[in-house]
Amino acid sequence: MSGATVLGQANQHGIIEVTLKLRRKQALPELEARPTNPLTRDELAARYGASQDDIDKVTKVMSGFGIKTVSSSVSARAVRLSGPVSAMESAFNVKLFNYAHAGGNYRGRVGYLFIPDELKDVVQGVFGLDDRRTVRRRRQPVRDTGARQALSSSTPRWYLPWQFGEHYHFPSGEGAGQTVGILEFGGGYFPSDLSKFCAKAELSAPHVTVVSTDGTSTESRDGAEGEVMLDVEVVAGLCPSVSIVVYFAAWTEQGMIGALDAAMQDKDNNPGVLSISWGAPEGTNIWSDQAMSQINETLKEAAYLGVTVCVAAGDDGSSDGLDDGHAHADFPASSPYVLAVGGTTIVDLNGTKADVVWMEGDGLRADSGGSTGGAVSDVFQRPDWQSSITVQSVNPGAMTGRCIPDVAANADWVASPYLLVVDGHAEPNGGTSAASPLWAALITLINGQLDGGKRVGYLTPMLYQSSGAAGQAVGAIGCTDVTSGNNNTASVGGYSAGPGYDAVSGWGTPDGQAMLAAIKTALSTTTPAPSGASSVPSASHMATS
């Protein structure tokens, strides 16, 4: 990583765990539309999982290096290995060193990673040799300006959940019988904070299940607990009868992959919607190519399983917090298999005026500002379902990539903040960290009103397709257009709001009841892609150069 200092070679006797992702029995086709009938987890594993023969081969070859298999999964295509650093270096032909960095010390590798010859066609990714921090939280830590208040304050500086629900015309319901999954990479979940939040909001508290996917603490107070509680409280405040599952993992590539796998393989809780408020800029030395590829593959699995994945688009405008002068899309928000959620400011809570693009200060959190993420991907080609979108990258010579966000919602932690209860205190907060779970809550309520237990599932392509007699896009019908503001934080500039789709607010902010009606109409009048097949089977979303 840039700015890191070598501390010395990693302890050769230290034990580390590494995750290998294996090839599928057959390739999982690209999806250009919502599957007619989502696959079950068992069907996905049987058709597109790893083969047991490949898993056995990995176990045998790695044992020859003195490396043990801790666990394996056909459905997740994963083998978790444990062994000393010296054995890992020998198996993968690398050297591991310890580094000091302002973002935290870490273990990293030097040299190209090689797969043993017997496994070169079997293994598609190796994760955990390095444990550098990858994903970042979105929530802005509360400033020391007296913003924290007692819960009994008679002059609160925040809005309650029902006010956002009314502003965005959420459909009726409380989420009973539905499950929302939330991915977290730091911090902890604290039931006492949720209880205080629900008491303040005059709501019943939902059932929350906490899962550590890799031994990561679920009760850490490392400064990220506010992110966790914001995600949980936004969903709880809008869907008080929903079940919430919080999946914790380390904030590494290995952690992101493991957390997504855990959610996709969770037959017991079976989340219908996931919300992710963490990410990092694509196209940098933050993400490895193999990690982006494997994460995108798992997000594709979510689409096949009928799981809607909502992802925050970022809180640092077009630069995504980098100072290289270029505009950057945030990943995993830039994956074509997620619903990327941008941020707005509510200027009229009564709804007579549309929201505007969220831009606080200079738009950068490092300067106590903040602004919505939004850009054109440098990694993922523009999907066919975005072919009518004319937005071009502001980066010179850039490809025609996937545009984000797809939609937006309130993110302003100053002008229109959310109530957050964390560490026993109330504070105003926001960011696209709040906008993503808000959309997750809306989709959960919509799922509850679809016939026959159906789920919205892979919603994103549907937003761009025409529906109804007027031939408008579903996104245009189900969202209120945002036409004012920009996210210019990069030297090359940024993106501006305008009529219709734009790369700062997507189709706009939700009109929940209109979105429900538009989705019902689209589901009744369109022929989505069949499950297990692709409308464009030979196409790949990911750029190859």
N, C-alpha and C positions, 0 to 999 in steps of 0.2 A: 504494500500500500504506500502511496505517496506520503512522505513525511515520517516514515517508520525508521527506527534505529535497531540494528541487530544487537541482541543481547548475548547471543551465543547459540551453540547447537543444542537442539532439544535433548533432554535426558534419554539416552539410548534404552534405558530399562523402564522408562515410564510407559504405562499401559494406556492406549487410546482406542477408541471405537470408531470404525469407519463403516459407512453405508455404501453398498454397491447397488446400482439400479441396472436391471438386466433387460435384454431384448424381450419383446412380446412374441407369443406364439405366431401371431400374424399382426401386421400393422393396423393400428386403430385409424380408420379413415378420417380425413378432415370433415368437419361439419360446416355447412353453410346455412343451416336452418335448424330449428328446434326438431328433435326426433319425434316421430308420431307416437311411439310408445317407448318411453325410457327403458333402458336395460336395468335388470336387477344387478346387485353386486355379484351374485353367483354367476349370472350370465356373462358379465364383463370379465370376470376371472377366467371362466371356462374358455371364452373365445380369444381374449386379448391379454391374459395374464402371462406370467413367465411359465416355462415348463419346469416340472420337477427335476427332469434330467439336467437342465442347466443349473438349477440350484445345487444339485448333488455334485456337479462338476466343479462349481465354485468352491464348495466346501472341501472337496478333495485336494484341489490345487492349492488353496490357501493353507490347508493343514501342513503341506509340505514346507511352508515358510515358517511354521510355528504359530500360525494365526488360527484362532478358534472362531467358529460360527456361533454367535449368540442367539440369533433368531433369523427366520426367513419367512417370506410371504409370497405365495404364487400370485395372489391378487394385486399386491402392491409392487410386484416385480423387484423385491428388495431382499438383500442379504446383509445382516448387520454382523460385522466382524470385530474381534477384540484381540489385541496383541501388543507386544512391545514396539516402541518406535523403531528399533533396529530392524525388526522383521518387516514392518510396513515399508521402511525405506528400501529394503531388499526386494520386496514383492513388486513395488511400483517404480523402482529405479529413480528415487528422488532423495533429497536431503531435507530434513526438517530443522528449522531454526526458530528460536523465540525472538519476538520483536517488541519494542516499546513504541507506543503510538498514543497520540492525544486522545483518541477515541477508546483506548483500552489496550492493554498488552494482549498479544495473541501468538499462536503458533502458525507458521507459514512454511510453504515448501519452496524449494529452489530446484529448477530443472523441469523439463517436460515430463509429464506423467505418462508412464508406459504400462500397458496391461500385459500380464504374462501371455505368451503366445497361445497357450491352450484356451485362453479366455477372450482373445481379441475380438471375436465375433459375438460373444455372449454379453460382455459388460459394456454398458452405454454411459455410465457415469460413476465416478468415485468421489465421495463426499465425506469430509471429516478429517482428512490429513491436515488441513488448516482449519483453525477455529476463529478466524477473524470475524469481527462483527460486520454483518451485511445489511440487514433490514433496520430501518429507523422508525421510531414512532412518529406519529403525526401531531399529536396533541401538544399545544404550546404550554409549557409549565407556567403556572400562575405567577404573575409578576409581584414583587414585593411592594405593592401600592395600596395595601389595605383591602385588596379585592376579596380576600377570604372573609366570610361573615359567619356569625352564629346562625344556626338554622332558624332561630326564632326572630330574626331580623324583620322589622315591620316595613323596611324599605329595600326589598330585594332588588338585585341588579341582574336578574336573569329571567328567562321565560320557562314556564312549566310545560311538560310534555303535551298536555291536552291543547295548549295554545298553538303549538306547531301542527298538531293533528288537524285542528280547525283551519289554520291558515292554508294548509295543503289539501283540504277537503278529503281527509282520509275516510275510507269506507268504514262502516260499522263493524264491530267485533273486537275481541280482546286477544285473539290468537290461540284460543283453546284448541288443543289437539295438534298444534303445530310445534316444530322445533327449529330453533335458530342456533347455528354454530358460530363461534367467534374464535379467531386465531390470535394468540398473544405470544409475544417474544420478549417478555420481561414483566416486571411488576408482579402483582398478586391480586387475587379476588378476596374481598373481605365482606362477609355477609352483613356485618353490623353497618357498614356504609350503605349497602343496598336497602337495609331496613329503614335507615334514617331518610334516605332519598324517597322511598315509597311512602313513608309517613308524611313527609313534607308535600309530596304530590297527591296525597290522599288516594293512594292506590294500594291494592294488595300486591304482595311480593311474589314474583314468579318462582318456579322451581329452577334452581341452578345446579348443574353438574360440572365438576371440575376434573379435567383429565391432564395429567402430565405425560407427554408422549415420549420423553427421553430422560426422565428423572429430574428435569428442571423444577425448581421450587414453584409452587402455586401460591405462596404467601410472602413473596419478596417485597420489601419496601426499598427498591433500588431507584426510585424516582419515576418508574414507569407504571406504578399502580394507578395513577390518575388516568392513563390511557385505558387500562383494563376496565376501571369503574365507569368511565365515560361510555365505552362501547356497551357495557352491560346495562347501564342506566337508561340510555337512549332507547334500547330495545324494550326494556322493562316498562318504561314510561308510556310507550305507545302500544305495547302488547302485554298487559299485565298478567294474562293467563297463559302465556306461551311457556314452553320449556326452553331453557338456555343451556347450551353446552360450551364451556370455555376450554379450548385446547391450548395448553402451554408447551413451549419448546424453546430451545436456545436460539438466540438471534443470529444464527449463522445460516449458510446455504443448506447445510445438513438439517438444521432445525426447521427451516421452512418446508423442505421436502418431507420431513417426517411428520410435521403437523398436518400438512395437506393429505398425506397418505392416511393418517389416523382418522381424519374426518371422512374421507372417502370410504374407508373400510368399516366405519362404525355402524354395524347393523342394529345394535341395541338402541341407540339414540336416534339414528336415521334423520339427520338434519335436512330440511328441505331448502334452507337458505344458509349461506355462509357470509360473514362480514369480515373483511381484513382491512385494518387501518394502518398497516405497516408496509414499507417498501423502500426502494432505493432507485436512483436514476439508472436507466438502461444505457447501454453503449459506453460504459466507462469501465475502469478496472475494478469496480465494486462487484459486479456479477460475473461469474465465469459463463462461457457459452454453454457448457454442459449443464449448468444449473438452470439457466433460463429455458433450455430445451426440455429438461425433465419436469420442471415446474409447469411449463405450458402443456406437456403431455397429461399431467395429472388434472389440470384445469379442464382439458378436453374430456377427461373421464367424468368430471362433474357434469358437463353438458350432456353426456350420454346417460348419466344416472338421473337426470331431471333435477339437478341441484343448481339454484341460482347463486352465483358468487359475486358479491358486491365488494368493490375495492376502492379505497380512497385514492384520489388522483394526485394528491400532494398539496403541500401548504406553502410552497416557495415560488409560485408563479412559473413562468416559462423556463427559467433556468433550473428549476428543481433543486435549488440550493447550491449548484456548482458555479464556480467563478471562471470557467473557461471561455465565457462569451457566447456559447451556443445554447440553443433551446434543447431541453431534454424531456422526454416522456418518462413517467415513473413506471417501474415494474414491481409487482405483477399487474398493475392497472392497465398496462398496454397490451396484455394478452387479449387476443380476439375472443377468448372464451369467458370473459368476465364482463360485468356491468361496471364500467369506470364512472366514479361519482365525483363531480367537481363541487365547488363551493360558491355560495351567493351571500348577499346581505339582504335581510328583510328591511325594507324601508317603510312598509305599511302593514302592520300585523292584521289589520282588518281585511286586507286582500284587495283593496281597490287599485293598488299600484303593484306592478310586477317587481320582483326582486331585481337587484343589480349584481353584477359580478363582484365577488369579494376581493377587495384590495385594501389592506390595512397598512398605513405608513408606506415604506418603500417596497412592501411586498415580501420581505425576507424575514424569517424568524430570527436569524442571527442579529438583526437590528431591531428586534421587538416588533416587527411587522408580521405580515402574513398575506398570502394570496392564493387563489385557486391554482392547482396544477392544471395543465392542459397543453398538449403539443401533438406533433406528428411523430410516430414511432420511427426510429432508425433501425429497428430490428425486425418488426413484423410487417409484412406486405399488407397493403390495404385489402381487406376482404371484399368479396364480390358484393356483399350486402351493404357496403359503404361506397359502392362505385358511383353513386349519384352525388356524393359529397365532394365539393370542389376545393376544400381547404388544402393549401400546400404548405410545406414546411418553410419556416423562415431561415433555416440553415442553408447556406449556399451548396448547391449540388446534391441536395438530399434526395432520397428515394421517395416515392409516393407510398407512404406508410399508413398504418392504422391510425385513425384520429381518436383522441380522447380529450375530454370525457364523453360519455354517452348521455348522461343526465347530470343534474346538480340538485343541491338543496342548501339550506342555510348552514353557513360555516363560520360566521362572524362572531368572534369571542368578545368583541367590544360593543358593537351597535345592537346586536340581536343574539346575545349569548344563551347557551343552554345552562340549566342548573346542573352542577356536578357536586356530588358529595364524595369526598375522599379524605382519608385519615381523620374522619369525624367532623370535618368542616365543610361548609358550603362555599362554592366559588363559581363565578361565571366562566364558561369555557366554550370551546367550539373546534373549528377546523374541519377539514374534510373527514377527519376521524369521527365527527358526529354525523356528517352527511351520509356516510356509508351505512352505518347501522340504522339511520332513519329510513333509507331506502329498503334495507333488509326487513325492517318492521312493516313497511307498506306492502312489500311482496308477500310477506307472511299473512297479512290480513287478506290480500287478494287470493292467495292459495286457499284460505278458509272458505271462500265463496265460490270456488270453482266446483262444478258438478263432478260427482263420482270420485272424490279424493284426488283429483288431478292437481298437478303443480305447474306453475308457470315455467319452471326449469330454465332452459337456455333462452332467456328473454331478449338478449341484445340484438340478434338479427331481426327479430320481430319488430323492434322499434323503427327500423328503417324500411319496412315493407308497407305498401299501400293497403288501406283497409276502408271499408264503407263506401257509400255511393259517391262521396266527394273525392275519393282516391287519395286522401291524405295519408302520410306516414303515421303509424301507430304512435310514434314518439311525439309527433306534432299534435295529435288528438289528445293524448294523455298527459301532456306537459304544458305549463304556461311559459311562453317564450320569454327569454331574457335577452334584451337588446342593448343594454348599456354596460360599458366597462371593458377592461382588458386585464391581462396578466403579465404585462411587460416587465420582466426582471432580468432578462438576458441582454447582453450588449447588442445582439442581432435583432432584438425586439421580442415581441410575443404575439399573442392572438387577441382578437377583439370580438365582442358580442355583436350580433346582428340578427336580422330576421331569419327564422328557421334555424337549422343546425349550425353551431359554431364550436370552436375548439377551446372554449372557456366554460360554457354551460351545457354543452351537448344540445339536446332538444329542449332543455329548460328545467324548471322545477316541477315537482309532481302536482298534478290535479288528481288526487287519488281515486275519486269516484269516476272521473272520465277515463283514467287509465284502466280501471277494472272493466268498464264497459267496452273500451277499445280492445282489450285483450280477449274478452269473451267473444266479441265479433270476429276478431282475427282467428281465434281457435275454431270457430264454427264455419269459416268460409275459406280457409287456406289448406293446402296440402303440404305439411312440413316434410322434411327429409325423413325417410324411413329409418327406424332404429337399426344400428349396425351397418348402415350404408352411408354413402356420401353423395351429395349432389355434384361434387367435383372431386372424385377420388384420387386424381393424380396431382392435385394442387397441394402446395405446402405454404402455410402462412408465414413461416419463418424465412427471412432473407438468408441467402447462402453466401453472400459476400459482404 
